[in-house]
Amino acid sequence: MDLGLKGKKAIVTGGTRGIGRAIAEQFADEGADVAFCARNPEQVAATAKALEAKGVKAYGTAIDVADVQAYMDWIKAAAGQLGGLDAFVSNVSAMNSARTVEGWKAGFDLDILSTAMGIETAVPLLEASGQGSIVFIASTAGVETAQGPRPYGAVKAAIINFVSGLANEVAPKGIRANTVSPGTIYFDDGVWGRRKREDTALYEKMLAANPMGRMGSPQEVANAVVFLCSPRAGFVSGANLVVDGAMTRRVQF
């Protein structure tokens, strides 16, 4: 299926590894130009080279999204490099589960404050597109409490709530806003790759909990994200698309 993204302009945060890298590559495969950021300069350079090899323009920048002003400045600069902005994907997360002052602060500063200020910067740029789309990467941890109370689940729940209200606000501007909530997603240098090596019992428990008998891949999340960013999903806004292989037991409202 042609998603109608050829020549479109996309920004992806955290675009060098795992889900973010898969999203950036999927945009490039669909013919969209991509600007992305991450903290590691070497990974940024390697990712930009790989994306350009797909025949699109790719701009990578090494920044820390937790630096709110630098992040906001980068979004404006990235849209300038691209020559506009049609899709904005917020993928970064502190991934913090520590119930300490530092753990809560890390989750709030990165997952909520930086994310929200990034959107305030991106919305005027997306409005000029006429078909702008925003996708936040949330988590099934934001809709279920399978592993108990954690900053990570709380901030992801906040993001889902925020995007629901955002979708209503930006719809008259020709912009759609959705979240995608992955379940257990496996890649070697990701959370579940580390758990497989360091906490085999927990890894096997979570693997067995999925009705499909496996964990998902970054590509499967990317497929959902890029579809939501495309004109093919032109009447989908305010949704939280769960990508978890039917692992969550709640009824999806």
N, C-alpha and C positions, 0 to 999 in steps of 0.2 A: 504494500500500500504506500503510495506517495503521500507523505504527510504535509506537503506544501510548504516545506521549510527552506527550500533552496534559495540562497541569497539573503536569508534572514540573519539577524544579529543577536547573539546570545551571550550572556554573562553567566559564569558558573563559579561559585566560590568553593574553595577546597577541591580544585579540579585535577590534582595530580595522582590521587590514589583511590582505590576502591570505588565506591558509588560515584563520587564526583568525577573521577577519571572516566568511568563508563558513560556518564552523562555527556561529558565534553566530547568523547569520541562518537557517541550516537548523533549528537548535533552535527558534527563534521561529516559523518556518513550520510546525513540527510542533506548535505550541501550548505549548511549554515556556517557563517563565520563565528568564531568563538574567542572571547576574552575570559581568562580565568586567573585565579590567584591561589597561592599556597605559601607556606612559610619557607620551604626548602628550595634555595635557588637552583641547585642541580636538578632536582625533580621538575621544577618549573621549566627549565631549558629543555630537558629531554621530552617533556610532554608537548611543548610547543612544536618541537621538531616533528614529533609523531603526528600531530594534528595537521601540520602544513603538508605532510606527505600525502594526505587525503585530498589535497587540491583546494583547500580553503585557507582563508586568512586566520591566523591564530596569534593571540597576544597574551603572553604569560607574564605575571608580575609576582615577585616575592614580597608579600606583606603579611603582617599579623592582623587579622580582622578584629582582634580585641582592641586595637588602637582605632577608636571610633573615627576620629578626624581623618586619619590616613586612609581608612576604609572608604569613607564618604568621598574623599578626594579621588581615590582610585576608581570608584564607580563612574564618576564624571569623565575621568581621563580615558577609561576603557571604552565608554560609549563614544567618545570622540574618535578614538582609534578605529572603532568599528564603523563609524559613520552613521550611528543611530543605535537604537535598542528595541528589540521585539520580544525578548524573553529573558527573564531574570530568575536564576535558580540559586536559592540560599541553602547551601549544603553543610557548612561548617558547624561544629558542635564541640563544646568543652568535654563532652562524654564523661562528666564527673558524677560519681556516685557517693563521694565522701560526705557524710552528714556533719560537716564542720563549717566554720565561718568561711574558710577558704574555698571549700567545695561549693557551698551555696553561691558565694560571690562569683566564682568562675563560671558557673552555670548561668547566672543572671547576666553577667557582663557580656559574655559571648553569645549565648543562645537567644537572649531576649533583647538586651540593650543594643548591641551592635547590629543584630538582625533588623530591629525596628528602625533604627536610624538609617540603615542601608536602604530600606524600602522607601523611607521618606525622600531619599536622594534619587532613587530609581523611578518612582512614579511619574514625575514630570517628563522624564526621558521616554518612558513607555507610552505615555499619553500621545506623544507625537507619532507613534507607530500606527495607531488606529486599530491594531490587533495585538495589543500588548498582553503578555502573560507572565504571571508570577507563580513559582512553585517553591514551597518550603519543604525541606526534608524533615519530617517529624519522626515518630516512632510508635510502634505498638505499645511501648512503655508509657506513652501519654494517654492511652485509653484503657489499660489494664494495670493491675498492681501485682503482677505475677512474682516479682522479686522484692516486694516490700517497698516502703517509702524511701525514695531517693531523690536528690536534686535533679538528676537526669530526667526521670519521668515527669516531675512537676513542671520543669521548664518546657518539655515537649508538649504537655497538655496546654500550657499557656500559649504556645505557638499556634496550636490548632484552633484555640478560641480566638486569638488575635486575627488569624487569617479568615475565619468565618465572618468577622465584622469588617475586615478589610475588603473582602469580595463585594459586599454590599455597597461600600463607600466608593470603590473605584469603577464599578460597573458602568455608570454614566459616562466615564472617561474612555470607554472602549477597552478596558483592561479586565482580565480575569485573574483570580487568585485562588489557588488550591494548595492543599498539602498532600504529600505522599508519606505514608507511615510504613516503613519496612519492618519486618519481623526479624528473625535470625538470618542474617546475610553473611555468607562465608567468603572470605578471601584470605590468603596466607598471612598477610601482615595486618589484618584487621582484628577486631575484638574476638571473633570466634576462632580465627586461626591461632591466636595466642592462647585462648582457652583450651584448644585441642592439645597444645603442647604443654601447658602449665597446669591445667585443671581438667584432666581427661574425664573425670566423673561428671562434672557439671556439663561439659560439652556433650557427652553421651546422653545425659538426662534431657537436655534441650533438643537434641537430635531426635530422640524417641518421642518427644512430645508433639512433634509435627505430624499431622495425618498423612502428609506426602512422603514421610520417611527420609527427608533430606532438608538441608538448609537452602536458602535462595542464593542467587548470584547477583553481583553488582549490575550485570547486564539486564537482569529481569526488572530491577528497580529503574534503571535508566530507560528501558522501553516505556514504562508507565509515565515517567516524568516528561520525556520528550513528546509523547503523545499528548499529554495535557497541555504542553506548550504550543502545540500545533493548531492550525485552523480546523483540523478534523475534530477537535474538542471545543469548537467555537461556542457552544451553549452550556459548557460545564464550568461552573464557578462556585466557590464556597464549599467544595467537596473535600473530604479526607479519604483518599484512595489507599486502602490497606493492601500491602503486598507482603503476605506472610504465609501463603500456602495453607490457609484455613486454620492456622494455629490458634488465633484468638477465638474465644468462645462467646463473646458478646454479640448481640444482634447489632449490625452496622446501621446506625441511623444517619 
